[in-house]
Every structure is written in C-alpha cells, then in structure tokens.
Amino acid sequence: MKSISDDQTLLKAKEVSVSFRIGGEFLDAIYHVDLDVKRGEVLAIVGESGSGKSTFATAIMGLHNPKQSRITGSIVLDGEEIVGKVGDQMSKIRGNKAGMIFQDPLAALNPLMKIGLQIKEMMAVHDVYPEKEQNDRIIQLLNQVGIPNPERVANQFPHELSGGMRQRVMIAIAIANDPDLIIADEPTTALDVTIQAQILDLILDVQKRKNAGVILITHDLGVVAEIADTVAVMYAGQLVEKASAQELFTHPKHPYTRSLLRSIPSAETTSDDLYVIPGRVPALIDMEHDKDLFLQRVPWMQNLADKVVAEKMAEVSPDHFVRGEAWKTFEFPDGGEA
C-alpha cells in the first residue's frame, strides 16, 4: 500500500446529492455522499447495481440532464467547484481535468467516425496540444495503450475492433489531454479474464505516469483487493463503509460489506455453500435516507430496520468509517463469517 499524503487531495466531494425527476417529483438517487480522492490514489466504489456508483461518477463529469436532475452539495476538483457548472463551463473540465472510461465502449464510441478522428475531437475541445501535434499525439496514445499497428487502427471504425481493442481506445480518449482524475466505470465488463488484467494494468500504468487519481467503479471485489488503495461501499444511494482496502477486507464492519464479501465464491465453494444476499436494492421512491436500508433485507435484524441512524459515517478505527451501529451486533444466522 503506497503512502499518499493528506495535502494532495485532488477531488473533494461533500454532501453530494443527485435526484431525478420521476412522475413530477425529484427523488434522491444518491444522498449526502462525502468522498475524497488524492493524487496517486485508486479509490474503488463498490456495491450492487442501483446503489448509486455510476450516478456519483457521472455527477463529477457533469453528464446528468439539468432539466431532469438536480445536484446539490459540493464537488471540488483541483480547487475548482464543479456543481452548478453547465455547457461550455463543464466542457472545459470534462476530458481535460477529468477523463472517463465508460462501461460499454461500443455504445460510447461514435460508430460513424474513425478512431483517430474521435481521439482528435477530444483534443480539439481543449488547447493542451497544438493542432499540428495532434496527429502524432493520436499515434502516441494508441501506442501507449498497447494497440498494435496504431496507424491502421486510427483509420478504422469501432465495429472493426474487438471488445478489448475498443476499451483501449476508450482509455486513449480518456487520457488524451493528460487529466488529473480518471474515472473507470466497470472498465472490464464483458471482457475475458486475460484482457481484463491487461486493461487494469494499463489504467494503473497511465495513473502512475501522471500521478493521477483514479475512481474505479466495479462489482469485482477481487480486482478491488488487488489494485485499490481505498474502498467506499455504497448501498441505496449512501456510503455505508469506507476504509483502506487492506483494512476493509481484513476487518469489514457494516452488514452489507460483510454480506458482499461472503457472497464471493471460491474454488472450494459448492452450490450449497454459495451465500446469496436476500432481497434487492430498494427503488428510489422507497429510499428512506435516515434509515439503514440494508437491514430491510436482513430478516433476523428487523427490530433495527426502522431505527433512525446518523447521516454521517462514524470513525470506528483510524480512517475506517461505518454508517449506523448495526455492525456491532450483526451476525449471520448460521454463525458464518464474511
């Protein structure tokens, strides 16, 4: 685990809430999220689908429709407040100070535009590289992300490339202007295991060259254990636990974190041994943010499900934060451990 000083904070999110207009009212998808990312740090955000991970990431990038969403709180990136910026104001930040690698490169890339032109378009929005240097920069980027014969690939369309190659192109676009923050939203989904490892190594290599901060959104706790410095666990739009990766995997506290870890199959796991978390993440209309909503899915702890809990996480050990107090009494009914 590398040492990262406290004075190198790159991103500081405080009390960030994102709500969406549904049926004439705004419902919170994430609520009062506090997270910091330091230069050179890999922050992993984990949780089931619907927990708010991607919603938080796209709020940083300013990708929510302002007519159908509301963002409150503060997101300061490299000393600059993002919340409230729209249009050209946000365009100066997106792709420049922060780059995002999307989950589905085939959907994110323009199917009618050649690869080289898509990378060049990203550079043209900003003045990081003069126009006369951009063609050389395109080839440099494709080389950097490990694409063979970059001159040929620059003249191909996305559908002519494999899934792994398209994801490499997405990384090239995300880092075209040397951003300080890289957001990777499920960057290895639908890729085979060998390609997954290559993509993750590539992201880390890019991060080290720039000493950039990385936000990694993933369901794969094995990946988190391998490359993350800090882990934030989200459930139903709120953070429920945050700690260093080593601390979280060694001493998980919140019932949701422990349930996630217990549900990871191992080589010795049989179908009878596989732990399945009961229930599902509640819909937006059912999210009561003053409760520990995960307890609604824990039949043996229903006596605590309606208890009001503090909005903020409490520090239970150095740099280890947990929401609520259910972790103090939580046990699996069979006596098993995470």
N, C-alpha and C positions, 0 to 999 in steps of 0.2 A: 504494500500500500504506500503510494507516494505521499510525501508531505506537501500540503498546499496551505500557504499562509492565509490568514483571515483578511489581509489587506488587499487581496487580489480578487475581490468579488466582481464578477462580470455582469451577472444578472441578479436583480433583487426584486422578487415578486412579493407584494404584501397585500393581504386581504383581497385577493383577486376572485371576483365572482363573474360568471358568464351565464346569462339567461337567454332563453329563446322564446320567441312569440309562438304560442300554441293556443289556438282557439280563442284569440282575443286577449290573452293574458301572458305575462312573461314568467316562465318557470326556470328556476336555477338548475343548470347542468353541473356547474361546479360552484362551490360556496366558500369564500374566505380562505383561499389557498395561499400559504406562505412558503416560498421556496427560494433558495439562493443557489447560484452556480458560480464557482470560482474558475479562474483561468487555469487550464490544465486539468480540470476535474471532469470525470464522467459521472453524471447523475442519471441513474436509472429510475424510471417511473413505471411501477407495475400495478397490476390489477386486472380484473375481468373486463370484457367488453362492456361498455356502458358505464364505466367507473369515472370517466372524465379525463382520461390521459390525453387523448388527441385534442379534445376541446381546449385544454390548457395550452398545448403546443401551438395550435392554430391561433389562439388569442395573442400569443407572443408575436406571431408572424402577421397579425392584422388581417386574417383571412375570413373573418366572420362578416356576414352581410349586416351592415349597420342598421338596415331597415327592419331586420328580423331578429336582431340580437342586441344585448346590452352588456357592456363590460365595465365593471367598476373596480375600484382598488387602484393599485399602483404597480406598474411593471417598468423598472428602470434598467435599461441595457446600456452598459458602458457609459453611465452617467446621464443618459437621455431618457426621459419619460416617454413611454410608448402609448399608454392608454389615452385615448382622445385623438390620436393622430389618424387621419384618413387620407385617401387619394395619394397625391404626389408626396405628401409628408411621409407616409408609410412606405412608399415605393423607394425612397432614399435609404431606408433601413433594411427592407426586405431584399435579400440577395447580396447585400453589402456588409452590414454588421452581423446579420444572421442569415444562415442558409438552411434550407430544409430538404431532407431526403424523404420522399413520400413512400408509402407502403406499396403502392401499385404503380410501377414506372410506366407501364403501357397506357394507363389512364392519365398519368400526369404529363407524359410527353405528347407533343403535337404530332399526330400521325401523318400530317401533310407537309412537314418541314424536316429537312435533313438535319442530322445530328449536329454537324458543325454550325449550322445557322442557329440552332436552338441555344447552343453554348454562347455563340456570338451575341445573340439577342440579350442574354443576361448581362454580358459585359457592356453592351451598348447603353444600357439604362444608367450605368454609373461611369465615373471618369477614372476608375482605378488604373485601367490600361488604355493607352492611346490607340486609336483605330488602326494605325499602321502596325501595331504589335499584336493585335487580336488574333490574327490567323496563326501566328507562331504560338500564341498562348493556348489556342484550341488544341494543337498537336501536343504541346507540353502537358496539358491537363489529361488528355486521353492516354498519353504515356504514363503519367503519374498514377492513374487509376488502373493500370495494368492491362490496357486494351492493346492487343497486337495489331500491327498494320493500321495505325491511327489515321493515316491519310485516307485510306479506303473507307474506314468506318465513318469518318467525318462527312462523307458523301453518301451515306446510306440513310434509309428511313428506319424508324423504330421497329416496324414489323419485321425487318430483315435481321434483327439481332435476337439472341437468346435472352431469357429472363435475367441471367446473371450479367450479361453484357449491358442490358438496358439499365440495370441497377447501378452499374459502374458509371454509365453516362449520367444518371441522376446525381451521383456523387460529384462528378466533374462539374455539373451545372451548379450544384450547391456550393462548391468551393471556388468557383471561377473568380470571385473577387476577394479571395482570402478573408472570409468572415471570421469574426471573433467567436461566434457561437454557432454550433452545428446541431440541428435538431434532426434526429433519425427516428422516424415513426414506423416501427415494425419493419426495419430495412431488409430483413431476411425472410419475410413471409413468402411461402410458395417456392423457395429455392431449396435445392438439395443440400445435404449436410456439408459436403465439401465446399460448395460455393458460399454457403452461409459463413463458414470460417474465413474464407478469403475476403468477403465483404466486410466483416467485422475487423479483421486485421487492417484492411485498407482504411477504414474510418479512424482507427486508432493511430495509424501512421500519419494520416492527414492532420489529426489533432495534435500530435507531438511536434510536427513541423512548425505549426503556428502557435503552439501553446494555447490552443482554443479550448473553450468549454464545450462539453457535449451533453445534450439531453437525449438519452436513449429510452424510447418507449417500446416495451416488449412484454410478451407473455412468457418468454422463455427464461425461467429462473436459473437455468444452467448457464446461460450467457451472462446473466447479471452477476452470478457468483464469480465468473471468470474475469470480467473486464470493468465492472463498476467500482467506483470509489465510495459513492453514497447511494443509498436506495430509499426512495419515497414510495410508500404503499398507499394507493388511492382506493377508496370504496364509496360509491354513491355520491360522487362529486366532492368528497372531502379527503384530506390526508388523515390517515389513522395511525401511521407509524413512519418514522424516519430515523435512520442511523447509518453508520458506515456499513459497507457490505459485510465485512467480517463480523461485526457486532450483530447485525440483523440475522445472519444465517446461524450464528452460534447461540444467540440469546433472543429469539423472537418473542415478542410480548403480546401484541394485540391478537385476539382470537382469529381475526381474518388472516393476518400474516401467518399464524401457525397453521391455519387450515390450508392456505395456499401451499405452504412448504410440505405439508403432509400429503397433499394430492399429487406430488411429483412421483411418478413411477420410477422404480429402479430395476436393475436386471433381475433381482430376486422377487419382484412384485408379481403376484398372480392375480387373476381376475377377482378372486375372493378377497384379496388383501387391498385392492385399489380403493383409496379413500375418495369419496365424492362429496363435495360441498352441497348440502341440500339447498333447495330453493334457487332464486335468481336475484340479480340486482334489481331493485325497485324502479318503477317508471318515474319520470320526473315529477308527475303530479303526486306521487306518494312519498317523496323525499322530505322528511321532517329533519331539518338540519340541526336541531337541538337534541337529537337522539343518536345513540349508537345503532345505526340502521342494520348493521350486520347481525345484531342479536336477534332480529326478527327471523333469521334463518337458523337459529340455534335453539331447537325445541327445549333443551334442558336448561336454558337460561332465560326463559320468557319472563321471569319475575323482574329482570333488569331491562327488558326491551323498551319499556315506556319511560324509563328514568331519564331525566334531563341531564345531559353531560356538558362539561365546559367546551366552549367552541374551540379553544386553543389546545394544542397538544402540551402535555407536561413533560419536563425532562426527568426521566426516571433513573438515568445514569449519564455520565458525561457524553454529550452530543447524541443521546438516544432519547427520542421523543415519542410519546404514545398518547393517543386520544382516549379519554374515558378511564374508567377504573375496572372494567370487566375483566381485564387481563389478570388482575390479582387473584381471581377465583376461578377463572376458566380452566376446565379440564375436559378432555374428550371422554365420552361415556364409557369407552372400553379401556380407559387408562393409558391409551397410546400417546405417543409424543409426535411433535412435528418432525 
